[in-house]
């Protein structure tokens, strides 16, 4: 599926590939309070994970995968 860009957040759904990383980066940087919804994300490429870790958008809904949810928690938690 990829990424759906909504008014309030970017919804990462299904398999999110490397080709989505740059667009996601630009979208996150263009918004004052960027947010992502990972509830329907099944897998994301390491490049997308790097964008999320670098820019730390607010998580509207965490991913179902426990390892990924832990990796995306804010530092210090």
C-alpha positions in Angstrom: 0.0 0.0 0.0 2.5 2.6 1.1 1.7 6.0 2.6 -1.5 8.0 2.5 -0.9 11.7 3.3 -3.9 13.1 5.2 -4.6 16.5 6.7 -3.4 15.6 10.2 -1.0 12.7 9.6 0.8 10.4 7.3 -0.7 6.9 7.4 1.9 4.2 6.7 0.0 1.0 5.6 1.0 -2.4 4.5 4.5 -2.7 3.0 6.3 0.7 3.0 9.3 0.6 0.7 12.5 2.6 0.3 11.0 4.6 -2.5 8.6 6.3 0.0 11.4 7.5 2.3 12.3 10.8 0.5 8.7 11.8 0.0 7.9 11.1 3.7 10.9 13.1 4.7 9.7 16.1 2.7 6.2 15.8 4.0 7.3 15.6 7.6 9.6 18.6 7.2 6.8 20.7 5.6 4.5 20.4 8.6 4.9 22.2 11.9 3.6 19.3 14.0 4.0 16.2 11.9 2.3 13.0 12.9 2.3 9.4 11.6 -0.2 6.6 12.0 1.5 3.2 12.0 -1.4 1.0 13.1 -1.8 -0.7 9.7 2.0 -0.8 8.9 3.1 -4.4 8.3 6.7 -3.7 7.2 8.8 -0.7 6.5 12.1 -0.4 4.8 15.1 0.7 6.9 15.3 4.0 5.0 11.8 4.9 6.2 12.7 3.9 9.7 15.7 6.2 9.5 13.5 9.1 8.5 11.2 8.4 11.4 14.1 8.1 13.9 15.7 11.3 12.5 12.6 13.5 12.5 10.7 11.9 15.4 7.1 12.8 14.3 4.3 12.3 16.9 2.9 8.8 16.7 -0.9 8.9 16.4 -1.0 5.1 16.6 2.0 2.8 17.1 2.7 -0.2 14.9 1.5 -3.7 16.0 5.1 -5.0 15.8 6.5 -4.8 19.4 10.1 -4.3 18.3 9.2 -1.5 15.9 7.0 0.1 18.5 9.8 0.0 21.0 12.3 1.4 18.5 10.0 4.4 17.8 9.4 5.4 21.4 10.7 8.8 22.3 14.2 8.7 23.8 14.3 8.3 27.5 11.2 6.2 27.8 
